[in-house]
Amino acid sequence: WVHAVAEKGFAADTALYDTIRPSYPSKAIDWIVSSAIKNGGLYAPAQINCLELAAGTGKLTRCLLKHGVSRITPTEPLAEMRAEFYAKNKLNIFEASAENLSQFMTHSFDLVAIGQAFHWFANSKALVEIGRVLKPGGTLALAWNLESNDTKWVADVRQIWEAYDNTNPTDQ
């Protein structure tokens, strides 16, 4: 299942999306990787078996790779995004939505990483599936880039749109 707004918007121009979407701060990726190592009883980033949900064009994938996480299983429900992901990264990407991860074994991942996307599928069905594939004691990492409220006009705009932002999915 893909939210209609996400499907229409993200499929429109994937190359532009990849160009304008910011990457992630190195400190955030350091925290994700170190948490997965600590929680999983691992010794190095290369040991982390990571499932990335809604990988999009691969912004988070590239960051994880730069930080030594080499066992990444990226997934993306939209064909257009999978094509852009492959073009940018030359890595295989699986078709999957967070609500249906049946192609992956139970307790098979040390880390489930989601960048800029959890709000599109934050429902009980997705959480059950994430919990199923995540190893006991594993790490669920949710990452977003948010605009800084330090600038008044940005804070004002955020306050306006957040009050009316009801386009995210809910449990049914």
C-alpha positions, 0 to 999 in steps of 0.5 A: 500500500502506498499513500496516494499523495506520496505515490503521485508526488514522488513518482512525478520527477524522481531526479528532481527529488534526489537533487533537492532532498537534503542528505543526512548529517554525519553525526546522525548517521554515526548515532544510527550506526553506533546504536545498531552496533551496541544494541546488536552486540556487534563490533563493526558497521560491516556486521550490521544487517540493515533493512532500509524501508522506503529507500527512495533514491538512496540518500540514506543508503549512500550515507550508511555505506559511507559509514561502513554499513555494507549489508543493506537491503533497500526497499521501495514500493514505487517503481519510479523511485526504484528506477532512480535508486538503481540509476544513482546507486547501481545496487539492487532494490526490492519492491516492498512496502512497510506493511508487507515485508513477507519476503524477509525472514523473521528476526533477520535484521539488526537495523531497520532504517527509515529516512524521511518516510515513516510518517507515510506508513506509521500504522499498526500493520507496518509496526507489526511487520517491522517488529517481525523482521527486526532481531530482538534488541535490534535498532529501529532508526527513523531519520528526518531533516527538519527546517530550523525554527531559528529563523522566524519566517521558517518557524511561522511557515512550519506553524501554518502548514503543520496545523493543516497537515492531515495528509499522512495515513492513519490506522483504519 
